[in-house]
Amino acid sequence: MTHAFEDESLGLELKGYSLVANSALETKIAIYTPEIVQSILSENPEIVDRWLQNLHNEYIRKKKSCDFENDPVACFTLSAYEQFEKHFKSWQDGGIIAITLPHDRVIRISKDPLISVIADSKNSSYLVCNKCMTSFTDLDEFEKHCRQETEAKPVEKKKKREKLYEVAPNPIWWLAP
């Protein structure tokens, strides 16, 4: 089934600052369902890597066109591509890419697996959490740790309330004496 996603017509596009599937990929996702596509692409991240590389090459072309040819259309769309470049670098470092689908659905793909199974010289294997690099010998302990990590909420700092003005500042301050 992975051969179905190696078609050259499939790919990703930028719509605003979001990564979206092109029409051919949207059709494949509608046929296979988003869950199946996410599982296929998670097992074969090199497919997504090729699509992202195509977008990166498009960014390079637009950047050259903007810088050297002063193309206003290329310069106008460059900010979205620069934002994509940040996500692309994160992807290359093992981050997660989100592909936005119609009806506010999202497929998330990671280039690297979320857990690692490592075997040492004593032929015993252990699991390593890729978030905190803690190792576990038992799958139950590892699952408990993962649940605790997902349930843990970040500590929120109390925000200081700024003093609100009773009168709004003058919107045309440059004309005020």
ChimeraX commands (.cxc) that place a marker at each C-alpha (Angstrom):
marker #1 position 0.00,0.00,0.00 radius 0.5
marker #1 position 2.98,2.32,0.44 radius 0.5
marker #1 position 3.46,2.25,-3.34 radius 0.5
marker #1 position 0.20,4.19,-3.63 radius 0.5
marker #1 position 1.87,7.16,-1.92 radius 0.5
marker #1 position 5.02,7.16,-4.04 radius 0.5
marker #1 position 3.20,8.76,-6.97 radius 0.5
marker #1 position 4.93,11.97,-8.11 radius 0.5
marker #1 position 1.60,13.83,-8.37 radius 0.5
marker #1 position 1.10,13.58,-4.60 radius 0.5
marker #1 position 2.50,16.32,-2.41 radius 0.5
marker #1 position 1.99,19.16,-0.01 radius 0.5
marker #1 position 1.17,22.82,-0.54 radius 0.5
marker #1 position 1.27,25.91,1.61 radius 0.5
marker #1 position -2.07,27.54,2.27 radius 0.5
marker #1 position -1.34,30.59,4.36 radius 0.5
marker #1 position 0.99,29.29,7.05 radius 0.5
marker #1 position -0.47,25.77,7.06 radius 0.5
marker #1 position 0.72,22.66,5.26 radius 0.5
marker #1 position -2.13,21.14,3.28 radius 0.5
marker #1 position -2.41,18.15,0.98 radius 0.5
marker #1 position -2.61,18.86,-2.73 radius 0.5
marker #1 position -5.72,17.68,-4.57 radius 0.5
marker #1 position -4.23,14.32,-5.58 radius 0.5
marker #1 position -3.16,13.58,-2.00 radius 0.5
marker #1 position -6.53,14.71,-0.66 radius 0.5
marker #1 position -8.17,12.15,-2.94 radius 0.5
marker #1 position -5.86,9.38,-1.64 radius 0.5
marker #1 position -6.64,10.40,1.95 radius 0.5
marker #1 position -10.38,10.28,1.20 radius 0.5
marker #1 position -9.96,6.77,-0.23 radius 0.5
marker #1 position -7.79,5.34,2.57 radius 0.5
marker #1 position -9.07,7.46,5.54 radius 0.5
marker #1 position -6.85,9.87,7.49 radius 0.5
marker #1 position -6.03,7.29,10.19 radius 0.5
marker #1 position -4.67,4.76,7.69 radius 0.5
marker #1 position -2.73,7.44,5.80 radius 0.5
marker #1 position -1.21,8.70,9.06 radius 0.5
marker #1 position -0.12,5.18,9.96 radius 0.5
marker #1 position 1.37,4.56,6.48 radius 0.5
marker #1 position 3.23,7.87,6.46 radius 0.5
marker #1 position 4.45,7.37,10.05 radius 0.5
marker #1 position 6.00,4.06,9.02 radius 0.5
marker #1 position 7.46,5.62,5.84 radius 0.5
marker #1 position 8.54,9.18,6.75 radius 0.5
marker #1 position 10.79,9.29,3.69 radius 0.5
marker #1 position 7.65,9.90,1.60 radius 0.5
marker #1 position 6.77,13.01,3.63 radius 0.5
marker #1 position 10.45,13.98,3.58 radius 0.5
marker #1 position 10.38,14.01,-0.24 radius 0.5
marker #1 position 7.23,16.20,-0.25 radius 0.5
marker #1 position 8.81,18.62,2.23 radius 0.5
marker #1 position 12.01,18.70,0.19 radius 0.5
marker #1 position 9.95,19.74,-2.85 radius 0.5
marker #1 position 8.48,22.63,-0.85 radius 0.5
marker #1 position 11.97,23.55,0.34 radius 0.5
marker #1 position 13.18,23.66,-3.29 radius 0.5
marker #1 position 10.19,25.86,-4.14 radius 0.5
marker #1 position 11.20,28.20,-1.28 radius 0.5
marker #1 position 14.73,28.42,-2.69 radius 0.5
marker #1 position 13.36,29.28,-6.16 radius 0.5
marker #1 position 11.05,31.97,-4.76 radius 0.5
marker #1 position 13.81,33.44,-2.60 radius 0.5
marker #1 position 16.14,33.71,-5.60 radius 0.5
marker #1 position 13.34,35.18,-7.70 radius 0.5
marker #1 position 12.58,37.76,-5.01 radius 0.5
marker #1 position 16.20,38.68,-4.26 radius 0.5
marker #1 position 17.69,38.70,-7.76 radius 0.5
marker #1 position 14.76,39.38,-10.08 radius 0.5
marker #1 position 12.67,41.54,-7.71 radius 0.5
marker #1 position 9.56,39.48,-8.50 radius 0.5
marker #1 position 6.75,41.04,-6.40 radius 0.5
marker #1 position 4.65,37.85,-6.36 radius 0.5
marker #1 position 7.58,35.79,-5.06 radius 0.5
marker #1 position 8.38,38.45,-2.45 radius 0.5
marker #1 position 4.75,38.56,-1.31 radius 0.5
marker #1 position 4.54,34.80,-0.66 radius 0.5
marker #1 position 8.02,34.53,0.84 radius 0.5
marker #1 position 6.90,35.05,4.46 radius 0.5
marker #1 position 4.79,31.87,4.39 radius 0.5
marker #1 position 7.73,29.94,3.00 radius 0.5
marker #1 position 10.05,31.35,5.66 radius 0.5
marker #1 position 7.64,30.08,8.32 radius 0.5
marker #1 position 7.63,26.71,6.57 radius 0.5
marker #1 position 11.44,26.65,6.72 radius 0.5
marker #1 position 11.28,26.79,10.53 radius 0.5
marker #1 position 8.96,23.77,10.54 radius 0.5
marker #1 position 11.15,22.01,7.98 radius 0.5
marker #1 position 14.24,22.43,10.18 radius 0.5
marker #1 position 12.24,21.07,13.12 radius 0.5
marker #1 position 11.22,18.09,10.97 radius 0.5
marker #1 position 14.84,17.41,10.07 radius 0.5
marker #1 position 15.72,17.44,13.78 radius 0.5
marker #1 position 13.04,14.82,14.51 radius 0.5
marker #1 position 10.04,17.07,15.09 radius 0.5
marker #1 position 6.43,16.55,14.09 radius 0.5
marker #1 position 4.79,17.94,10.96 radius 0.5
marker #1 position 1.05,18.62,10.87 radius 0.5
marker #1 position -0.80,18.27,7.57 radius 0.5
marker #1 position -4.11,20.11,7.69 radius 0.5
marker #1 position -7.08,18.41,6.05 radius 0.5
marker #1 position -10.57,19.68,5.25 radius 0.5
marker #1 position -13.08,19.90,8.11 radius 0.5
marker #1 position -10.32,20.92,10.57 radius 0.5
marker #1 position -8.73,17.47,10.69 radius 0.5
marker #1 position -4.98,17.08,11.03 radius 0.5
marker #1 position -2.49,14.30,10.29 radius 0.5
marker #1 position 0.67,14.46,12.41 radius 0.5
marker #1 position 3.81,12.69,11.24 radius 0.5
marker #1 position 7.15,12.38,13.02 radius 0.5
marker #1 position 10.39,11.66,11.22 radius 0.5
marker #1 position 11.79,9.81,14.24 radius 0.5
marker #1 position 9.89,7.26,16.32 radius 0.5
marker #1 position 8.43,8.50,19.59 radius 0.5
marker #1 position 10.00,5.62,21.54 radius 0.5
marker #1 position 13.14,3.63,21.08 radius 0.5
marker #1 position 13.78,-0.02,21.89 radius 0.5
marker #1 position 17.44,-0.60,22.64 radius 0.5
marker #1 position 19.19,-3.94,23.12 radius 0.5
marker #1 position 22.41,-4.06,25.11 radius 0.5
marker #1 position 25.21,-6.64,25.11 radius 0.5
marker #1 position 23.39,-8.85,27.67 radius 0.5
marker #1 position 20.57,-9.43,25.15 radius 0.5
marker #1 position 18.11,-7.59,27.35 radius 0.5
marker #1 position 16.15,-4.77,25.78 radius 0.5
marker #1 position 14.77,-1.64,27.36 radius 0.5
marker #1 position 12.52,1.21,26.31 radius 0.5
marker #1 position 13.67,4.82,26.19 radius 0.5
marker #1 position 11.30,7.80,26.38 radius 0.5
marker #1 position 12.41,10.24,23.70 radius 0.5
marker #1 position 10.99,13.23,25.60 radius 0.5
marker #1 position 12.99,12.87,28.81 radius 0.5
marker #1 position 15.42,10.04,27.87 radius 0.5
marker #1 position 14.37,7.88,30.85 radius 0.5
marker #1 position 14.85,4.14,30.28 radius 0.5
marker #1 position 12.49,1.36,31.35 radius 0.5
marker #1 position 12.86,-2.41,31.38 radius 0.5
marker #1 position 9.15,-3.10,31.70 radius 0.5
marker #1 position 6.49,-2.08,29.17 radius 0.5
marker #1 position 3.93,-1.42,31.94 radius 0.5
marker #1 position 6.28,1.03,33.66 radius 0.5
marker #1 position 6.90,2.77,30.36 radius 0.5
marker #1 position 3.16,3.08,29.61 radius 0.5
marker #1 position 2.55,4.47,33.11 radius 0.5
marker #1 position 5.34,7.01,32.57 radius 0.5
marker #1 position 3.88,8.07,29.19 radius 0.5
marker #1 position 0.44,8.55,30.75 radius 0.5
marker #1 position 1.94,10.66,33.52 radius 0.5
marker #1 position 3.83,12.79,31.00 radius 0.5
marker #1 position 0.74,13.46,28.93 radius 0.5
marker #1 position -1.39,14.20,32.01 radius 0.5
marker #1 position 1.17,16.57,33.49 radius 0.5
marker #1 position 0.25,20.13,32.72 radius 0.5
marker #1 position 2.87,22.83,32.41 radius 0.5
marker #1 position 3.04,25.21,35.33 radius 0.5
marker #1 position 1.28,28.42,34.45 radius 0.5
marker #1 position 2.78,31.65,35.62 radius 0.5
marker #1 position 0.42,34.23,36.99 radius 0.5
marker #1 position 0.21,37.17,34.71 radius 0.5
marker #1 position 0.41,40.62,36.20 radius 0.5
marker #1 position -2.53,42.69,35.29 radius 0.5
marker #1 position -1.57,45.82,33.57 radius 0.5
marker #1 position -3.22,48.99,34.67 radius 0.5
marker #1 position -5.94,49.83,32.21 radius 0.5
marker #1 position -6.32,53.43,31.17 radius 0.5
marker #1 position -9.59,55.07,32.01 radius 0.5
marker #1 position -9.28,57.13,28.87 radius 0.5
marker #1 position -8.01,55.63,25.66 radius 0.5
marker #1 position -4.73,57.07,24.40 radius 0.5
marker #1 position -5.00,59.63,21.64 radius 0.5
marker #1 position -5.07,57.68,18.33 radius 0.5
marker #1 position -3.74,60.68,16.41 radius 0.5
marker #1 position -0.93,61.49,18.82 radius 0.5
marker #1 position 1.23,63.08,16.15 radius 0.5
marker #1 position -1.34,65.88,15.79 radius 0.5
marker #1 position -1.63,66.53,19.53 radius 0.5
marker #1 position 0.19,69.62,20.84 radius 0.5
marker link #1:1,2 radius 0.2
marker link #1:2,3 radius 0.2
marker link #1:3,4 radius 0.2
marker link #1:4,5 radius 0.2
marker link #1:5,6 radius 0.2
marker link #1:6,7 radius 0.2
marker link #1:7,8 radius 0.2
marker link #1:8,9 radius 0.2
marker link #1:9,10 radius 0.2
marker link #1:10,11 radius 0.2
marker link #1:11,12 radius 0.2
marker link #1:12,13 radius 0.2
marker link #1:13,14 radius 0.2
marker link #1:14,15 radius 0.2
marker link #1:15,16 radius 0.2
marker link #1:16,17 radius 0.2
marker link #1:17,18 radius 0.2
marker link #1:18,19 radius 0.2
marker link #1:19,20 radius 0.2
marker link #1:20,21 radius 0.2
marker link #1:21,22 radius 0.2
marker link #1:22,23 radius 0.2
marker link #1:23,24 radius 0.2
marker link #1:24,25 radius 0.2
marker link #1:25,26 radius 0.2
marker link #1:26,27 radius 0.2
marker link #1:27,28 radius 0.2
marker link #1:28,29 radius 0.2
marker link #1:29,30 radius 0.2
marker link #1:30,31 radius 0.2
marker link #1:31,32 radius 0.2
marker link #1:32,33 radius 0.2
marker link #1:33,34 radius 0.2
marker link #1:34,35 radius 0.2
marker link #1:35,36 radius 0.2
marker link #1:36,37 radius 0.2
marker link #1:37,38 radius 0.2
marker link #1:38,39 radius 0.2
marker link #1:39,40 radius 0.2
marker link #1:40,41 radius 0.2
marker link #1:41,42 radius 0.2
marker link #1:42,43 radius 0.2
marker link #1:43,44 radius 0.2
marker link #1:44,45 radius 0.2
marker link #1:45,46 radius 0.2
marker link #1:46,47 radius 0.2
marker link #1:47,48 radius 0.2
marker link #1:48,49 radius 0.2
marker link #1:49,50 radius 0.2
marker link #1:50,51 radius 0.2
marker link #1:51,52 radius 0.2
marker link #1:52,53 radius 0.2
marker link #1:53,54 radius 0.2
marker link #1:54,55 radius 0.2
marker link #1:55,56 radius 0.2
marker link #1:56,57 radius 0.2
marker link #1:57,58 radius 0.2
marker link #1:58,59 radius 0.2
marker link #1:59,60 radius 0.2
marker link #1:60,61 radius 0.2
marker link #1:61,62 radius 0.2
marker link #1:62,63 radius 0.2
marker link #1:63,64 radius 0.2
marker link #1:64,65 radius 0.2
marker link #1:65,66 radius 0.2
marker link #1:66,67 radius 0.2
marker link #1:67,68 radius 0.2
marker link #1:68,69 radius 0.2
marker link #1:69,70 radius 0.2
marker link #1:70,71 radius 0.2
marker link #1:71,72 radius 0.2
marker link #1:72,73 radius 0.2
marker link #1:73,74 radius 0.2
marker link #1:74,75 radius 0.2
marker link #1:75,76 radius 0.2
marker link #1:76,77 radius 0.2
marker link #1:77,78 radius 0.2
marker link #1:78,79 radius 0.2
marker link #1:79,80 radius 0.2
marker link #1:80,81 radius 0.2
marker link #1:81,82 radius 0.2
marker link #1:82,83 radius 0.2
marker link #1:83,84 radius 0.2
marker link #1:84,85 radius 0.2
marker link #1:85,86 radius 0.2
marker link #1:86,87 radius 0.2
marker link #1:87,88 radius 0.2
marker link #1:88,89 radius 0.2
marker link #1:89,90 radius 0.2
marker link #1:90,91 radius 0.2
marker link #1:91,92 radius 0.2
marker link #1:92,93 radius 0.2
marker link #1:93,94 radius 0.2
marker link #1:94,95 radius 0.2
marker link #1:95,96 radius 0.2
marker link #1:96,97 radius 0.2
marker link #1:97,98 radius 0.2
marker link #1:98,99 radius 0.2
marker link #1:99,100 radius 0.2
marker link #1:100,101 radius 0.2
marker link #1:101,102 radius 0.2
marker link #1:102,103 radius 0.2
marker link #1:103,104 radius 0.2
marker link #1:104,105 radius 0.2
marker link #1:105,106 radius 0.2
marker link #1:106,107 radius 0.2
marker link #1:107,108 radius 0.2
marker link #1:108,109 radius 0.2
marker link #1:109,110 radius 0.2
marker link #1:110,111 radius 0.2
marker link #1:111,112 radius 0.2
marker link #1:112,113 radius 0.2
marker link #1:113,114 radius 0.2
marker link #1:114,115 radius 0.2
marker link #1:115,116 radius 0.2
marker link #1:116,117 radius 0.2
marker link #1:117,118 radius 0.2
marker link #1:118,119 radius 0.2
marker link #1:119,120 radius 0.2
marker link #1:120,121 radius 0.2
marker link #1:121,122 radius 0.2
marker link #1:122,123 radius 0.2
marker link #1:123,124 radius 0.2
marker link #1:124,125 radius 0.2
marker link #1:125,126 radius 0.2
marker link #1:126,127 radius 0.2
marker link #1:127,128 radius 0.2
marker link #1:128,129 radius 0.2
marker link #1:129,130 radius 0.2
marker link #1:130,131 radius 0.2
marker link #1:131,132 radius 0.2
marker link #1:132,133 radius 0.2
marker link #1:133,134 radius 0.2
marker link #1:134,135 radius 0.2
marker link #1:135,136 radius 0.2
marker link #1:136,137 radius 0.2
marker link #1:137,138 radius 0.2
marker link #1:138,139 radius 0.2
marker link #1:139,140 radius 0.2
marker link #1:140,141 radius 0.2
marker link #1:141,142 radius 0.2
marker link #1:142,143 radius 0.2
marker link #1:143,144 radius 0.2
marker link #1:144,145 radius 0.2
marker link #1:145,146 radius 0.2
marker link #1:146,147 radius 0.2
marker link #1:147,148 radius 0.2
marker link #1:148,149 radius 0.2
marker link #1:149,150 radius 0.2
marker link #1:150,151 radius 0.2
marker link #1:151,152 radius 0.2
marker link #1:152,153 radius 0.2
marker link #1:153,154 radius 0.2
marker link #1:154,155 radius 0.2
marker link #1:155,156 radius 0.2
marker link #1:156,157 radius 0.2
marker link #1:157,158 radius 0.2
marker link #1:158,159 radius 0.2
marker link #1:159,160 radius 0.2
marker link #1:160,161 radius 0.2
marker link #1:161,162 radius 0.2
marker link #1:162,163 radius 0.2
marker link #1:163,164 radius 0.2
marker link #1:164,165 radius 0.2
marker link #1:165,166 radius 0.2
marker link #1:166,167 radius 0.2
marker link #1:167,168 radius 0.2
marker link #1:168,169 radius 0.2
marker link #1:169,170 radius 0.2
marker link #1:170,171 radius 0.2
marker link #1:171,172 radius 0.2
marker link #1:172,173 radius 0.2
marker link #1:173,174 radius 0.2
marker link #1:174,175 radius 0.2
marker link #1:175,176 radius 0.2
marker link #1:176,177 radius 0.2
view
